[in-house]
């Protein structure tokens, strides 16, 4: 039996437009509306919800869990990447103080992390550790992961074998919803059911 894992990015936060990787900002009223809208016309068949512990994900995950009587678990491994010295700062601010480093990050985040930030290979390792654990623990079930843009990009790169250096080209907007189906014993084993979009501009988490 296939395992279906749905990925839902959080909605708008009080400091959207800033690099709020591990900074714990809550959703705005608009952010809540975006997330409810994202699941509005979808069948609520999830048997488990797994969420990042940060408020912009966990608050909505708990609300869904309570409304539909679905168990919710927290997993720190699907928390957003830590942006180091860039935490809670905007791209506009960084263009004045750290323009060269910012340009290098946009061009190749794999080799040019933010100063004192989390290295992309380390981030990838922890995200994929959670990804594989969810598949093993909830094999054959329908799961909802409420998480962050960077986490979803890592998973999509892994599923599609897309170069990690180009992960910022993958468009993951607020309340973006992606579906992945895992079919044991088939090739390819994992399939992205919803379409993949790319962008020339770079998203802030």
C-alpha positions as CSV (number, residue, x, y, z in Angstrom):
1,X,0.0,0.0,0.0
2,X,1.4,3.4,-0.9
3,X,2.2,6.1,1.7
4,X,1.0,9.6,0.9
5,X,2.8,12.5,2.6
6,X,1.3,15.9,2.1
7,X,3.6,18.9,2.7
8,X,2.1,22.2,3.9
9,X,4.1,25.3,4.3
10,X,3.1,27.8,7.0
11,X,1.3,31.0,6.0
12,X,2.3,34.6,6.4
13,X,3.9,35.6,9.7
14,X,4.3,38.8,11.5
15,X,7.7,39.2,10.1
16,X,7.3,37.7,6.6
17,X,9.9,39.1,4.3
18,X,12.7,38.4,6.8
19,X,15.0,35.4,7.3
20,X,13.1,33.9,10.2
21,X,14.6,30.4,10.2
22,X,14.6,29.6,13.9
23,X,13.0,32.9,15.1
24,X,9.6,32.0,16.5
25,X,7.2,34.4,14.9
26,X,3.5,33.5,14.9
27,X,1.1,33.6,12.0
28,X,-0.8,36.7,11.1
29,X,-4.6,36.7,10.6
30,X,-3.9,36.5,6.9
31,X,-1.5,33.5,7.5
32,X,-4.2,31.6,9.3
33,X,-6.6,32.3,6.4
34,X,-4.1,31.1,3.8
35,X,-3.6,27.8,5.6
36,X,-7.3,27.1,6.0
37,X,-7.8,28.0,2.4
38,X,-5.0,25.6,1.4
39,X,-6.9,22.6,2.7
40,X,-10.4,23.9,2.1
41,X,-11.3,21.6,-0.8
42,X,-9.2,18.6,0.1
43,X,-10.5,15.4,1.7
44,X,-9.4,15.3,5.4
45,X,-8.1,11.8,5.4
46,X,-4.8,12.2,7.3
47,X,-4.1,9.7,10.0
48,X,-1.2,11.6,11.5
49,X,0.0,15.2,11.5
50,X,3.7,15.8,12.0
51,X,4.7,19.5,12.5
52,X,7.7,21.7,13.1
53,X,7.6,22.9,16.7
54,X,7.8,26.6,15.7
55,X,4.6,28.5,16.3
56,X,3.9,29.4,12.6
57,X,3.5,25.6,11.9
58,X,2.6,24.1,15.2
59,X,-0.4,26.4,16.0
60,X,-2.1,25.5,12.8
61,X,-1.2,21.8,13.1
62,X,-2.8,21.7,16.6
63,X,-5.9,23.5,15.3
64,X,-6.4,20.9,12.5
65,X,-5.7,18.0,14.9
66,X,-8.3,19.2,17.3
67,X,-10.9,20.0,14.7
68,X,-10.6,16.6,13.0
69,X,-9.4,14.4,15.9
70,X,-6.0,13.7,14.2
71,X,-3.0,13.0,16.4
72,X,-0.2,15.6,16.2
73,X,3.5,15.0,16.9
74,X,6.3,17.5,16.9
75,X,9.7,16.9,15.1
76,X,12.5,19.4,15.5
77,X,14.2,17.9,12.5
78,X,11.7,19.6,10.2
79,X,12.3,23.0,11.7
80,X,13.5,25.6,9.3
81,X,17.3,26.2,8.6
82,X,19.0,28.5,11.0
83,X,20.2,31.7,9.3
84,X,22.8,32.7,11.8
85,X,23.6,36.4,11.7
86,X,20.8,36.9,9.2
87,X,18.1,35.8,11.5
88,X,15.1,38.2,11.6
89,X,16.7,40.5,8.9
90,X,15.4,41.3,5.5
91,X,17.1,41.0,2.1
92,X,16.9,44.8,1.7
93,X,18.8,45.3,5.0
94,X,21.4,42.7,4.0
95,X,22.0,44.3,0.6
96,X,23.3,47.3,2.5
97,X,25.5,45.4,5.0
98,X,26.3,42.0,3.5
99,X,25.5,42.3,-0.3
100,X,28.3,40.0,-1.5
101,X,27.6,37.3,0.9
102,X,23.9,37.5,0.1
103,X,24.5,37.3,-3.6
104,X,26.7,34.2,-3.1
105,X,24.0,32.6,-0.9
106,X,21.3,33.2,-3.6
107,X,23.6,31.8,-6.3
108,X,24.9,28.7,-4.4
109,X,23.4,28.2,-0.9
110,X,25.2,24.8,-0.7
111,X,28.6,26.3,-0.5
112,X,27.8,29.8,0.8
113,X,25.7,29.7,4.0
114,X,24.8,32.8,6.0
115,X,27.5,33.8,8.5
116,X,27.2,31.6,11.5
117,X,24.3,29.9,9.9
118,X,23.5,26.2,9.5
119,X,25.3,24.5,6.7
120,X,23.0,23.2,4.0
121,X,24.4,19.6,4.1
122,X,23.7,19.5,7.8
123,X,20.2,20.8,7.3
124,X,19.6,18.3,4.5
125,X,20.8,15.4,6.8
126,X,18.4,16.3,9.6
127,X,15.4,16.9,7.2
128,X,15.9,13.6,5.4
129,X,16.4,11.8,8.7
130,X,12.8,12.9,9.6
131,X,11.5,12.2,6.1
132,X,12.7,8.6,6.2
133,X,11.5,8.1,9.8
134,X,8.0,9.3,8.9
135,X,7.8,6.8,6.1
136,X,8.9,4.0,8.3
137,X,6.7,4.9,11.3
138,X,3.5,5.6,9.2
139,X,4.0,3.2,6.4
140,X,0.9,2.9,4.2
141,X,-0.9,5.9,5.8
142,X,-1.8,9.4,4.8
143,X,0.3,12.0,6.6
144,X,0.4,15.8,6.8
145,X,3.7,17.5,7.4
146,X,3.3,21.1,8.5
147,X,6.7,22.7,7.9
148,X,8.8,25.4,6.2
149,X,9.8,26.4,2.7
150,X,13.4,25.2,3.1
151,X,12.3,21.9,4.4
152,X,9.9,21.3,1.5
153,X,12.6,22.3,-1.0
154,X,15.0,19.8,0.5
155,X,12.4,17.0,0.3
156,X,11.5,17.9,-3.3
157,X,15.1,18.0,-4.3
158,X,15.5,14.6,-2.8
159,X,12.5,13.1,-4.4
160,X,13.2,14.5,-7.9
161,X,17.0,14.2,-7.6
162,X,17.2,18.0,-8.3
163,X,20.6,19.6,-7.6
164,X,20.6,21.0,-4.0
165,X,22.6,24.0,-5.2
166,X,19.6,25.1,-7.2
167,X,17.0,24.6,-4.4
168,X,16.1,28.3,-4.3
169,X,14.7,28.0,-7.8
170,X,11.8,25.9,-6.4
171,X,8.8,28.1,-5.7
172,X,7.3,27.4,-2.3
173,X,4.9,30.2,-1.4
174,X,3.1,30.8,1.9
175,X,0.6,27.9,2.6
176,X,2.0,26.0,-0.5
177,X,0.6,22.5,-0.6
178,X,2.5,19.6,-2.2
179,X,1.7,15.8,-2.3
180,X,4.2,13.0,-2.5
181,X,3.3,9.4,-2.9
182,X,5.7,6.6,-1.9
183,X,5.3,3.3,-3.7
184,X,7.4,0.6,-2.2
185,X,9.0,-1.7,-4.8
186,X,8.3,0.5,-7.7
187,X,10.6,2.8,-9.7
188,X,10.6,5.7,-9.0
189,X,9.7,4.9,-5.5
190,X,8.6,8.4,-4.6
191,X,6.5,10.6,-6.9
192,X,5.6,14.3,-6.6
193,X,1.9,14.3,-7.4
194,X,1.4,18.1,-7.5
195,X,3.3,20.1,-10.1
196,X,6.7,21.6,-9.6
197,X,7.2,25.3,-10.2
198,X,10.4,27.3,-10.4
199,X,11.2,30.9,-10.1
200,X,13.9,33.4,-10.9
201,X,13.4,35.3,-7.7
202,X,14.5,33.9,-4.3
203,X,11.9,33.3,-1.5
204,X,12.5,34.4,2.0
205,X,11.4,31.8,4.6
